[in-house]
Amino acid sequence: MKINHYYQEVAKISLNDSIASLIPSLLIAAGNLAIFNDPDIMKLTIPFLLYSIICFQIYLYRMKQSIRIGKNIKKEAKQENGNSTVFDSSQLLVLYQNSQLPKLQLYFPDGMLAGVIKKYPQKGFMKWRVPKAFALYNQQEELIGLYQHLGKRINVYDQNLRHIGSFEKRKVRKKVKGEILDKERKVIGSVEGSSMFMDEQILNQNHHEVVRLRRGWMPLEWSAIFPDANTPVLSIQKDLPDSEKLLGMAFLIQEYFVER
């Protein structure tokens, strides 16, 4: 999957909203013509019609973006990242899709999908007994990690569902929003961030930055594929073990699925 497909999906959501907003207008118009036949009642359709027009214009704009981005993506990009995983890149672009089933999509800088975070499916009786969980999948929809939300704590599991640590929301100092703990509950990092804008970072015990999520710092050369300059960029220390990268991504669950 490429980034232009993301804009196609966003465009379809706007198109659906445009069509859905026409239904109240049609009902009002039909009811008025059949019963009241009052011209003033027809004014009630104006807000719905305006909203429908706005959504349709957004749909057209997003579709144009999708077509333009598709032309900009290099043909060899798929071959380059065909076997790459979400842990292979030191920088990923983060796009949140707020729909009926919200998901967080992670992209390589060349526009190819690196992974997806979405709600972990729970069926039957267990749906009500198991805490809310979110899963990180690769491009082939294979499970990479699992995040279990338990109030102020998010437990982290690897692809074999082995517990490797947790993220705990706690205010230790002014800017510290939480801590990263390993499976023995030893603190291996702290999450610091700004309350004014998106700039979250994880510092290890030596106070070195290992993971950072920032908005508004996207390199200019990526703009041909990612047209929104405010697309958040997730930076991860290259030589960090995969387990710690998985732990580091736990604050994405807090940022996008818990606090929103």
Disulfide bonds with the S-S distance in Angstrom:
none
